[in-house]
Amino acid sequence: MQNNKTSKSTGLKKIWREIKRPFKKGIWQTIVRLIARLFMSIFRPLIKQVFRAVVRAVVNDRKLAKQILSEEIAKREAGKPSLVCLPHWREHWEGYFQSVSLDELSRRKEVLKSNMDIASREAVEYLFNFRWDEFTNMDNIVLRSPDEVLFGKAIFPEFRREKDEIRKIYAQYKCPYSIPHVEACIPMGCGLKYMPEQVLNDYISGKDIIDGGGWCGDTSMMFMEYDVRNVYCFEPHPKVFESLKKVLSDNEDVLRRRKSKIIPVQCALGNGKGSGTFYSGTDTNLDFGGGLNRPAQGMKCEVEIVSIDDFVREHNLTVGMIKLDVEGSEYDVIKGALNTIKKQHPVLCISLYHTARDFFEIKPMLDDLDLGYKFMVRQFSRFDDWMEYNLLAYTQ
């Protein structure tokens, strides 16, 4: 039996040696080289195309950056609101920095960053440093390179992705859009794309949305992509309000039954009922940069003011989300919404970048309520360094 096993083993070894013999003479290396050549002949053209596409995209984006920058320079020279220079916002930050010591500012910044994720802490630090640098170099606030001013982060792939997302949305809805940083909010769903699925189901589906600073209705129409009950679109500017109604009318065939879910409200949000003077940067139908009791060149008018708490109580709303982009009045609006926030715990999307008070004090005010909110800070726009920073808050 042992002899048979030995002979069988020896026979298999001979066969295996014969199989390996050709490869010892270089045939295996030849096969590998042929496979490599075949691979390169197939994929080399594709690699070249990808490389050329990347180079072409970077060059085009650089051209686009310079084009936007030149347009913003022209706006500023004409005395119109510009992404590069909005003086009434700078004045708020400068006044705040002058009235608070650096040690206290550092303490408030750390309070703001507490219990946030890394991306939020980085966003807070970035905006603070940008504004502090601007404050300490007030005599040197001039246009720099396109990358430093409008494309400070130079994240061109994200820029292109956001533009593609915007095109998809506006291919569906007829909506005037020409302000890059406003467009950029849309792909993020005003923060809803950062929310866990459970939050969308529990707090957005079937609930009412407060859209503070509705502008031309673009964000309100975006909310129609979610299963909301109604969107109350607050826009106090009389000419913009007329444009808002026209946009909704132009999209009636697209919105269909959902159009009735968008309810325009010609009223400013604040910390109570009353009236106030609304100033706009320019006298145009699609103005932006205006606000309550903040003098600026252009149009001014008297508007009604209502608090979210009063409006919610009077209309018996079940609020799932409060979105605020009200040009520096966010702090007062939140103070007028505290009862709603305490009772209903809505998702919050609040602009932080207009004034230093909004930036430093809104989050601690909400945190002191001890409602279990989780906080994030995200910059929706890739078009500039200091705009569209938003505080997102939600409970689970």
C-alpha positions as CSV (number, residue, x, y, z in Angstrom):
1,M,0.0,0.0,0.0
2,Q,2.8,2.4,0.8
3,N,4.6,1.7,-2.5
4,N,1.4,2.5,-4.4
5,K,1.0,5.9,-2.6
6,T,4.6,6.7,-3.3
7,S,4.3,5.9,-7.0
8,K,1.2,8.0,-7.3
9,S,2.8,10.9,-5.6
10,T,5.8,10.7,-7.8
11,G,3.7,10.5,-10.9
12,L,1.7,13.7,-10.0
13,K,5.0,15.6,-9.3
14,K,6.2,14.6,-12.7
15,I,3.1,15.9,-14.3
16,W,3.3,19.2,-12.3
17,R,6.9,19.6,-13.3
18,E,5.9,19.3,-17.0
19,I,3.2,21.9,-16.6
20,K,5.5,24.4,-15.0
21,R,8.4,23.8,-17.4
22,P,7.2,26.3,-20.1
23,F,6.7,29.1,-17.6
24,K,10.3,28.7,-16.4
25,K,11.4,29.7,-19.9
26,G,9.7,33.1,-19.7
27,I,6.3,32.2,-21.2
28,W,4.6,33.4,-18.0
29,Q,6.3,36.7,-18.1
30,T,5.3,37.1,-21.8
31,I,1.7,36.4,-21.0
32,V,1.8,39.0,-18.2
33,R,3.3,41.6,-20.6
34,L,0.6,40.9,-23.2
35,I,-2.1,41.3,-20.7
36,A,-0.6,44.6,-19.5
37,R,-0.4,45.9,-23.1
38,L,-4.0,44.9,-23.8
39,F,-5.1,46.7,-20.6
40,M,-3.2,49.8,-21.4
41,S,-4.5,49.9,-25.0
42,I,-8.0,49.7,-23.8
43,F,-7.8,52.1,-20.8
44,R,-5.1,54.6,-21.9
45,P,-7.5,56.6,-24.1
46,L,-10.1,56.6,-21.2
47,I,-7.4,57.8,-18.8
48,K,-6.4,60.6,-21.2
49,Q,-10.1,61.6,-21.6
50,V,-10.6,61.7,-17.8
51,F,-7.4,63.8,-17.3
52,R,-8.4,66.2,-20.0
53,A,-11.9,66.6,-18.6
54,V,-10.6,67.4,-15.1
55,V,-8.2,70.0,-16.5
56,R,-10.9,71.5,-18.6
57,A,-13.3,71.6,-15.6
58,V,-10.8,73.4,-13.5
59,V,-10.0,75.9,-16.2
60,N,-13.7,76.6,-16.8
61,D,-14.4,77.0,-13.1
62,R,-11.5,79.5,-12.8
63,K,-13.1,81.4,-15.7
64,L,-16.4,81.3,-14.0
65,A,-14.9,82.5,-10.7
66,K,-13.4,85.5,-12.5
67,Q,-16.6,86.2,-14.3
68,I,-18.6,86.2,-11.1
69,L,-16.0,88.4,-9.4
70,S,-16.1,91.0,-12.2
71,E,-19.9,91.1,-12.0
72,E,-19.7,91.7,-8.2
73,I,-17.2,94.4,-8.7
74,A,-19.6,96.1,-11.2
75,K,-22.4,95.8,-8.7
76,R,-20.4,97.4,-5.9
77,E,-19.2,100.2,-8.1
78,A,-22.8,100.9,-9.1
79,G,-23.8,101.1,-5.4
80,K,-25.8,97.8,-5.6
81,P,-25.7,95.0,-3.1
82,S,-22.7,92.8,-3.8
83,L,-21.5,89.4,-2.5
84,V,-18.1,91.1,-1.9
85,C,-19.3,94.0,0.2
86,L,-22.5,94.4,2.2
87,P,-21.6,97.3,4.6
88,H,-24.6,97.0,6.9
89,W,-23.6,93.5,7.9
90,R,-20.0,94.5,8.5
91,E,-21.1,97.3,10.8
92,H,-23.0,94.8,13.0
93,W,-19.9,92.6,13.4
94,E,-17.6,95.5,14.0
95,G,-19.8,97.0,16.6
96,Y,-20.1,93.7,18.4
97,F,-16.4,93.1,18.3
98,Q,-15.8,96.6,19.7
99,S,-18.2,96.1,22.6
100,V,-16.9,92.6,23.7
101,S,-13.4,91.8,24.9
102,L,-11.4,89.2,23.0
103,D,-11.4,86.8,26.0
104,E,-15.2,87.0,26.1
105,L,-15.5,86.5,22.4
106,S,-13.2,83.4,22.6
107,R,-15.4,82.1,25.5
108,R,-18.6,82.6,23.5
109,K,-17.1,80.9,20.5
110,E,-16.2,77.9,22.6
111,V,-19.7,77.8,24.0
112,L,-21.1,77.9,20.4
113,K,-18.8,75.0,19.3
114,S,-19.6,72.8,22.4
115,N,-21.3,69.5,21.7
116,M,-21.0,69.9,17.9
117,D,-19.4,67.6,15.4
118,I,-16.0,68.4,13.8
119,A,-17.5,69.9,10.6
120,S,-19.6,72.3,12.7
121,R,-16.6,73.4,14.9
122,E,-14.6,74.0,11.8
123,A,-17.3,76.1,10.2
124,V,-17.7,78.2,13.4
125,E,-13.9,78.7,13.5
126,Y,-13.7,79.6,9.9
127,L,-16.4,82.2,9.9
128,F,-15.1,83.7,13.2
129,N,-11.6,84.0,11.8
130,F,-12.8,85.5,8.6
131,R,-14.8,88.1,10.4
132,W,-12.1,88.8,13.0
133,D,-9.5,89.3,10.2
134,E,-11.9,91.6,8.5
135,F,-12.4,93.6,11.7
136,T,-8.7,93.9,12.5
137,N,-7.9,95.0,9.0
138,M,-10.8,97.4,8.4
139,D,-8.6,99.7,6.2
140,N,-7.6,96.8,4.0
141,I,-10.9,95.3,3.1
142,V,-10.3,95.1,-0.7
143,L,-10.9,92.6,-3.3
144,R,-8.3,89.9,-3.4
145,S,-8.1,87.0,-5.8
146,P,-11.3,85.1,-6.9
147,D,-10.3,82.1,-4.8
148,E,-9.9,84.2,-1.6
149,V,-13.1,86.2,-1.9
150,L,-15.8,84.2,-3.7
151,F,-14.1,80.8,-3.9
152,G,-12.1,80.9,-0.7
153,K,-12.4,77.1,-0.3
154,A,-11.9,76.4,-4.0
155,I,-14.1,73.3,-3.8
156,F,-14.8,73.1,-7.5
157,P,-16.3,69.6,-7.7
158,E,-18.9,70.5,-5.0
159,F,-19.6,73.8,-6.9
160,R,-20.3,71.9,-10.1
161,R,-22.4,69.3,-8.2
162,E,-24.5,72.0,-6.6
163,K,-25.0,73.7,-10.0
164,D,-26.2,70.4,-11.4
165,E,-28.6,69.9,-8.5
166,I,-29.9,73.4,-9.0
167,R,-30.5,72.8,-12.7
168,K,-32.5,69.7,-12.0
169,I,-34.7,71.6,-9.6
170,Y,-35.2,74.6,-11.8
171,A,-35.8,72.5,-14.8
172,Q,-38.9,71.4,-13.0
173,Y,-39.9,74.7,-11.5
174,K,-40.1,78.1,-13.2
175,C,-38.3,80.4,-10.9
176,P,-36.0,83.4,-11.4
177,Y,-32.6,82.8,-9.9
178,S,-29.5,84.9,-10.5
179,I,-28.0,85.1,-7.0
180,P,-25.4,82.3,-6.6
181,H,-25.4,82.1,-2.8
182,V,-29.3,81.9,-2.7
183,E,-29.3,79.1,-5.3
184,A,-26.9,77.1,-3.2
185,C,-29.4,76.6,-0.4
186,I,-31.7,74.6,-2.6
187,P,-29.7,71.3,-3.0
188,M,-29.2,71.1,0.7
189,G,-33.0,71.3,1.2
190,C,-32.4,74.1,3.7
191,G,-30.7,71.6,5.9
192,L,-33.2,68.7,5.5
193,K,-30.7,66.6,3.6
194,Y,-28.6,66.5,6.8
195,M,-31.5,65.2,8.9
196,P,-31.8,61.5,9.9
197,E,-34.7,59.7,8.2
198,Q,-36.5,59.4,11.5
199,V,-36.5,63.2,11.9
200,L,-38.0,63.6,8.4
201,N,-40.7,61.1,9.2
202,D,-41.5,62.4,12.7
203,Y,-41.1,66.2,12.3
204,I,-41.5,67.0,8.6
205,S,-44.0,64.6,7.1
206,G,-47.6,66.0,7.5
207,K,-46.4,69.0,9.5
208,D,-46.5,72.8,8.8
209,I,-43.3,74.7,7.7
210,I,-42.5,78.3,8.6
211,D,-40.5,79.7,5.7
212,G,-39.2,83.0,7.1
213,G,-37.7,85.1,4.4
214,G,-39.5,83.4,1.5
215,W,-38.1,85.7,-1.2
216,C,-39.5,84.5,-4.6
217,G,-40.9,81.2,-3.2
218,D,-38.0,79.0,-4.4
219,T,-37.4,77.4,-1.0
220,S,-41.2,77.0,-0.4
221,M,-41.5,75.1,-3.7
222,M,-38.4,73.0,-2.7
223,F,-40.3,72.0,0.5
224,M,-43.0,70.5,-1.7
225,E,-40.5,67.7,-2.4
226,Y,-41.2,66.6,1.1
227,D,-44.5,65.3,2.5
228,V,-45.4,68.5,4.3
229,R,-48.9,69.8,5.2
230,N,-48.5,73.5,4.4
231,V,-45.7,76.0,4.0
232,Y,-46.3,79.5,5.3
233,C,-44.0,81.7,3.2
234,F,-43.3,85.1,5.0
235,E,-42.2,87.9,2.8
236,P,-42.7,91.5,3.9
237,H,-41.2,93.4,0.9
238,P,-44.2,94.5,-1.2
239,K,-42.6,94.2,-4.6
240,V,-40.9,90.9,-3.8
241,F,-44.3,89.6,-2.4
242,E,-45.9,90.4,-5.8
243,S,-43.1,88.4,-7.5
244,L,-43.6,85.6,-5.0
245,K,-47.3,85.3,-6.0
246,K,-46.4,85.5,-9.7
247,V,-43.8,82.7,-9.4
248,L,-46.4,80.5,-7.7
249,S,-48.9,81.3,-10.4
250,D,-46.3,80.5,-13.1
251,N,-45.8,77.1,-11.5
252,E,-49.4,76.2,-11.1
253,D,-49.2,73.5,-13.8
254,V,-46.2,72.0,-12.0
255,L,-47.4,72.3,-8.4
256,R,-51.0,71.4,-9.2
257,R,-52.7,70.6,-5.9
258,R,-49.6,71.3,-4.0
259,K,-49.8,75.0,-4.9
260,S,-52.5,75.4,-2.3
261,K,-50.1,74.1,0.3
262,I,-47.8,77.2,-0.2
263,I,-49.5,80.1,1.7
264,P,-47.8,83.5,1.1
265,V,-47.9,85.8,4.1
266,Q,-47.1,89.5,3.5
267,C,-45.7,90.1,7.0
268,A,-42.3,90.3,8.7
269,L,-41.5,88.0,11.5
270,G,-40.4,89.4,14.8
271,N,-40.7,89.2,18.6
272,G,-44.3,90.3,18.8
273,K,-47.1,92.1,17.0
274,G,-46.7,95.6,15.6
275,S,-45.2,97.4,12.6
276,G,-41.8,98.5,11.6
277,T,-39.8,100.1,8.8
278,F,-38.4,97.6,6.3
279,Y,-35.3,98.8,4.3
280,S,-34.2,97.1,1.1
281,G,-30.8,97.4,-0.5
282,T,-32.3,98.2,-3.9
283,D,-35.7,99.1,-5.4
284,T,-36.1,95.9,-7.4
285,N,-38.7,93.2,-7.8
286,L,-36.3,90.5,-6.6
287,D,-34.3,92.4,-4.0
288,F,-32.3,90.7,-1.3
289,G,-30.3,92.1,1.7
290,G,-33.1,94.1,3.2
291,G,-34.2,94.0,6.8
292,L,-36.2,95.6,9.6
293,N,-35.0,98.9,11.1
294,R,-31.6,98.7,9.3
295,P,-31.2,101.8,7.1
296,A,-29.9,101.1,3.7
297,Q,-29.9,102.8,0.3
298,G,-33.0,102.0,-1.8
299,M,-36.6,101.5,-0.8
300,K,-38.2,101.6,2.6
301,C,-41.7,100.9,3.7
302,E,-43.8,100.2,6.7
303,V,-44.7,96.5,7.2
304,E,-46.7,94.5,9.7
305,I,-44.8,92.3,12.2
306,V,-46.0,89.1,13.8
307,S,-44.3,86.6,16.1
308,I,-44.2,82.9,15.2
309,D,-45.8,82.1,18.5
310,D,-48.8,84.4,17.8
311,F,-49.2,83.2,14.3
312,V,-49.0,79.5,15.3
313,R,-51.5,80.0,18.0
314,E,-54.0,82.0,15.8
315,H,-53.8,79.5,13.0
316,N,-53.5,76.3,15.2
317,L,-50.4,75.1,13.4
318,T,-48.4,71.9,14.0
319,V,-45.0,73.2,13.2
320,G,-42.4,70.7,11.9
321,M,-39.8,73.1,10.8
322,I,-38.8,76.8,11.2
323,K,-36.5,78.1,8.4
324,L,-35.2,81.6,8.9
325,D,-33.2,83.8,6.5
326,V,-34.5,87.2,7.6
327,E,-31.4,89.4,7.1
328,G,-30.2,89.8,10.7
329,S,-33.5,89.6,12.5
330,E,-33.1,86.0,13.4
331,Y,-32.4,86.5,17.1
332,D,-35.6,88.5,17.6
333,V,-37.7,86.0,15.5
334,I,-36.4,83.1,17.6
335,K,-37.3,85.0,20.8
336,G,-40.8,85.3,19.4
337,A,-40.9,81.6,18.7
338,L,-39.7,80.1,22.0
339,N,-43.2,78.9,23.1
340,T,-43.6,77.0,19.8
341,I,-40.1,75.6,20.1
342,K,-40.7,74.4,23.7
343,K,-44.1,72.8,22.9
344,Q,-43.5,71.3,19.4
345,H,-39.7,70.9,19.1
346,P,-39.6,71.7,15.3
347,V,-36.5,71.3,13.2
348,L,-34.6,74.6,13.0
349,C,-32.6,76.1,10.1
350,I,-31.4,79.5,11.1
351,S,-29.0,81.8,9.3
352,L,-26.1,82.8,11.5
353,Y,-23.9,84.9,9.4
354,H,-25.7,88.3,9.2
355,T,-24.9,89.6,12.6
356,A,-22.5,88.7,15.4
357,R,-25.4,88.5,17.9
358,D,-27.1,85.8,15.7
359,F,-23.8,84.0,15.5
360,F,-22.9,83.9,19.1
361,E,-26.2,84.1,21.0
362,I,-28.9,82.1,19.2
363,K,-27.5,78.6,19.9
364,P,-26.9,79.2,23.7
365,M,-30.4,80.6,24.0
366,L,-31.8,77.4,22.5
367,D,-29.4,75.2,24.5
368,D,-30.6,76.8,27.7
369,L,-34.1,75.5,27.0
370,D,-32.8,72.0,27.7
371,L,-35.0,70.4,25.1
372,G,-32.5,67.8,23.9
373,Y,-31.7,69.6,20.6
374,K,-28.7,68.4,18.6
375,F,-26.9,71.2,16.8
376,M,-24.9,71.5,13.6
377,V,-23.5,74.4,11.7
378,R,-23.3,74.0,7.9
379,Q,-22.4,76.4,5.1
380,F,-24.8,75.7,2.3
381,S,-22.8,77.7,-0.3
382,R,-19.4,77.1,-1.9
383,F,-19.5,80.5,-3.6
384,D,-18.0,82.6,-0.9
385,D,-16.3,82.5,2.5
386,W,-18.7,84.0,4.9
387,M,-22.3,83.6,3.6
388,E,-25.0,80.9,4.1
389,Y,-23.8,79.6,7.4
390,N,-26.8,78.0,9.1
391,L,-27.5,76.6,12.5
392,L,-29.4,73.3,12.2
393,A,-31.1,71.8,15.2
394,Y,-33.3,68.8,15.7
395,T,-34.5,66.4,18.4
396,Q,-35.2,62.7,18.1
